[in-house]
């Protein structure tokens, strides 16, 4: 097996796009790659780093990508031997990596290998479930209000909510919230559930191989318990499917039983797991 590390995202995409489209668990890496190539993460920070593994027949069998300051996204590096080889090559180019996200086997293997090579400790930070939907189920209730696209005039509110979501989900500081919301507003991917004003929000990512990822979804605490998030996800999923997508997918924190329950009502079914590992001194 051979590991190739590169900062040429176009070259990386040419090699891995077909591989990433083969499995739903690779959707996150694929959508981040598309956004990075479109300049979504440009801003004077460190450049993105990517890597792929080739088997004995020169076929792609694993891929990884990091757009600082976000975590390293990985898929396919499932064995300690391959992960150790990746870690050695990766740290030469990107020594500041401190978080690894991906399917459990790959995320664990790489986090452990990076920790060993850099003198740090790897610890599980979050366990999530991946869910997929092909058809929206009829809900047992209907929240008042409607889904609509977010507008530029609501930018300040959306930034406030994004920062609150980041803090609640323990995703770091909220310094990146403004840039994230600006990109979504330009792309038209941010939606609101409106009940006499914005009460909940959800995002629909770009389609990859017929799959659109939904999230994040956020409702401020004082508006919870009224079905807003459930109906927003249901309506947004219906809109995405009507627009030509074959399926929707989303992630839920396994420590949050409420989100796992309400999305099952919408018709999402669990298809796999996802983990985030942190490297600490």
Steps between C-alpha positions, in 0.01 A plus 500: 500500500619850416403827672489825303476830693423814304380858528376503141125457551428475129744212464357340815143534367593345166624191681239458774164637378376165369620327818322754723174458306490125565400508868265721704749520786732692265247777433645740757848481354356538150295811583789663686725433201248663264471805724876528541556492124237774466701719738269471799789471746731758346600775737872510556519202735706184453428318172295181485681168515376181336618142467395179332616140512557281195487122510724267299286557191525881524139526617387750764416324826506785755491879515548782751456877489548790741408864445649682802386569762244222451568135591664245275229305315582141418362187341658164423810518722368215711812309602773616739771428243350726232408765758857511631631549146250783441581666834871517423442659159223730623689654793783605270254724314239583765647468853221708657221245449319450832168333409396200288148429373375195313352151519611344830770259378670758280469789747634293788792356304616837371449682830705236683774510236519880502507504880785249514706682239451845657524410869137575573198306626194414292160505667146454372322834499166420338309198366243561229261297288456533124143492372355484149155570354345436158143598583362733766253337740169656598557670835270431797476877559546823307671806642361840415701696247678420176844439352665776297845600380697722735558860390797732527310723744505207746878465490561628854242262648643205308852580620373515857329163459805347332718606792247356744492173305882479495515558876222251575650233276849563640645566154751763611468877506255702293757704309413321175126561525494815288683341208288186518172693491620729222587200282163338562310820422686538172437134414134519604546196723377647832132460582273620778180375656290812530217527752437871519877538465801264493477225764730224366760452228644222285752476217505287183842426354592455136398167344766231458410186301130573554535551875439827686616535859272692735646692793571660724152540644452745785209631707566750781414357844197723555340370177554129557237238566259633236597278207676773304823308430313181407278680252789706363703186426197326350418796275862555397546130424186505285627807316838339434343177371260693280800687361651180364701348786469125545542509876581719800734424786575657835701442816378490859691510826441165672503683834190692391202258503258775394659560160526127431130459577362791301691423182377141512149647491590683179609171340876497554650162580838436657756351262830536682715678754741793502756608757704806584833453678706776657878510539610652831827555677 
